[in-house]
């Protein structure tokens, strides 16, 4: 039960993170007001690493900034570790 809740939360946050990256990419092309990098990094770190990394790969956004890659990979590792821990503990 708790594992499923965490999985759904990570999925929802990843979806939001993906769209934040895509929206920021569109705004960058239009020269409009941008989403702050701290917001993008926070969403990636707090559960949305899958969405952030997928957005980086699909729309090629923020790929020149090493710290975006590092934060998303770190987020992927610790979020996957947390899900594995919860799966082992509750199943």
N, C-alpha and C positions, 0 to 999 in steps of 0.2 A: 504494500500500500504506500508506504513512505517513499520507496524507490520510484513508483509510478508518479507520485506527486513531483519529486525532484526532476524526473525525466520530462514531464510536461512543462515544468517551470523553465528548465534549460531550453526546451524547444521553443517556448513562447518568447523568451528573452533573445534567443538566437534569431528568431524571425524579425523581431523589432530591430535588433542590431544590424541585420542584413539590410533592411529597408533604410535605416539611418545612413549607412555607408552609401547606398545607391542614391538617396536623396542628396547627400553631400556631394557626390560625384556630379550629379545633374546641376546642382547649384554652382559648382566650380566651373563647369563648362559655360554656364550662363553669366558668370561674373557676379552672382547674387551673394547675399549674406550666407555665410557658411556655418555649419554645425561645428562647435569648438572641438578640437582634437581631444581635449580632456573628456568630453562626453562620449565620443566614439571609443576611446580607450577604456573608460569606466564600464560601459556596456559590455565590451569584449571581456573584460576581466571579471565582471560580476555575473557571469553565466552565459554570455553570448559569443563565446570564442568561435564556435562552429559557424555561426552566421557572419561574424566579422571576417573570418578567414575565407569563407566561401565568397563573400562580397569582394574581398581583395583579389581573389583569383578570377572571378567572373567579369567584374567591371573594371579591373585593373586600377583600383583606387587605393592610394596610400602605399603602394608597393615600393616606392623609393625611400620610404622612411623605415629604417631598420627597427626602430622601436615598436612600430605597429606589428611587424612580423614577430618580434620577440614577445610582445604582450599576448598576441593571439596564440602563439605556440605554447607559451607558459600556461595560458588559460585552458587550452585544449588538454594539456597534460594533467593539470590539477583537477579539472572538471571530470575528465575520464577517470582519474584516480578516485575521486569522490563517488562517482557512480558505481565503480567496481567495489569499493568498500561497502556502500549501501546494499548492493546486490548480494554480496557475501554475508553481510550481517543479517539481512532480513529475508533471505530465501534459503 
